[in-house]
Amino acid sequence: MEERPVDEFDYGRAVYEPLTQSVRQLIDATIRTEVGEDTVAKVQALVDEGARLLSERLVPESFGVQYTRDGRGMPWGNAIIGLRNPIAPPLVIERNRDGSVWCDVELGAAYEGPPGCLHGGISALILDQLLGATAHRPAQPAFTGTLTVRYQRPTRLGRVHGEARVVRHDGVKTYAVGHLENGEGIMVVAEGVFVRPAGRA
Ligand SMILES: CCCCCCCC(=O)SCCNC(=O)CCNC(=O)[C@H](O)C(C)(C)COP(=O)(O)OP(=O)(O)OC[C@H]1O[C@@H](n2cnc3c(N)ncnc32)[C@H](O)[C@@H]1OP(=O)(O)O
């Protein structure tokens, strides 16, 4: 095993983020391409070769949350915020001083449900992460216990803004609300109960 450089976070980001971004472009092009079958076969061979090379050394199972020596978390396989996960948009969550959170994210062809619109499961995924992030306390992770999502209107693919905030705490439970909106208004609203498992609250 190679020794990790001191600034593992920045090093890892510099090495893997461009690859992830390229694969995101590949996913989009795979969905939307109209090239002929010869080109498709050629690209498939290239992709297979890329997968073979990357697979020469893999972590045994999923990525999990790896930590730098100075304790910085790298949840880089995460389905929605993962820096090394091409199926993650990725969501970049910003935090306000009051603990509420927000994000702006561009969602294209890979996240389609109804034609031209965001898949409802993707909306729920974004809201789960946003509400979870505002409920989160350092060293006291809160798991989603219940997430209720109300789809008010179909959300067009494209730029989406999300927000979430805590409304109250009750022992190990934190109640949070949030929504997704775009230029057409508020499209999806959610409320969630986040529970800190016994012994960790
Ligand atoms: C920055 C981080 C962002 C993270 C965002 C992403 C979050 C996720 O996606 S997490 C993954 C999805 N969630 C899960 O896998 C959770 C699976 N469930 C569990 O692990 C457990 O059932 C868990 C942790 C929710 C509760 O377990 P446990 O600690 O044993 O709860 P328990 O002691 O029975 O109950 C504690 C309290 O919570 C309540 N509660 C328990 N489960 C739930 C639930 N599912 N929904 C609502 N309330 C619940 C109980 O009623 C009880 O309330 P009270 O104190 O008023 O009596």
The ligand as an ORCA input file, in Angstrom:
! r2SCAN-3c Opt
* xyz 0 1
  C     -24.573     14.698      7.338
  C     -25.390     13.440      7.458
  C     -26.633     13.423      6.562
  C     -27.244     12.060      6.561
  C     -28.469     12.025      5.650
  C     -28.792     10.616      5.187
  C     -29.561      9.897      6.220
  C     -29.882      8.499      5.827
  O     -30.216      8.214      4.710
  S     -29.771      7.335      7.037
  C     -30.241      5.827      6.219
  C     -31.706      5.508      6.303
  N     -32.090      5.268      7.677
  C     -31.829      4.099      8.319
  O     -31.235      3.198      7.778
  C     -32.300      3.995      9.750
  C     -32.729      2.587     10.089
  N     -33.363      2.559     11.406
  C     -32.611      2.503     12.521
  O     -31.375      2.370     12.491
  C     -33.321      2.599     13.824
  O     -34.657      2.151     13.656
  C     -33.345      4.059     14.375
  C     -31.905      4.557     14.577
  C     -34.077      5.031     13.424
  C     -34.079      4.073     15.699
  O     -33.550      3.040     16.477
  P     -33.451      3.142     18.075
  O     -32.336      4.057     18.460
  O     -33.394      1.751     18.587
  O     -34.828      3.843     18.410
  P     -35.781      3.572     19.644
  O     -34.940      3.535     20.908
  O     -36.677      2.440     19.355
  O     -36.643      4.908     19.624
  C     -36.108      6.159     20.038
  C     -37.156      7.205     19.728
  O     -37.202      7.375     18.293
  C     -38.536      7.070     17.803
  N     -38.370      6.340     16.551
  C     -37.754      5.146     16.383
  N     -37.780      4.806     15.087
  C     -38.412      5.798     14.430
  C     -38.731      6.007     13.063
  N     -38.392      5.129     12.117
  N     -39.373      7.154     12.729
  C     -39.714      8.066     13.667
  N     -39.435      7.916     15.004
  C     -38.776      6.790     15.351
  C     -39.181      6.207     18.871
  O     -40.585      6.315     18.843
  C     -38.576      6.790     20.138
  O     -39.267      7.952     20.482
  P     -39.505      8.345     22.041
  O     -38.125      8.650     22.602
  O     -40.399      9.560     21.991
  O     -40.127      7.127     22.665
*
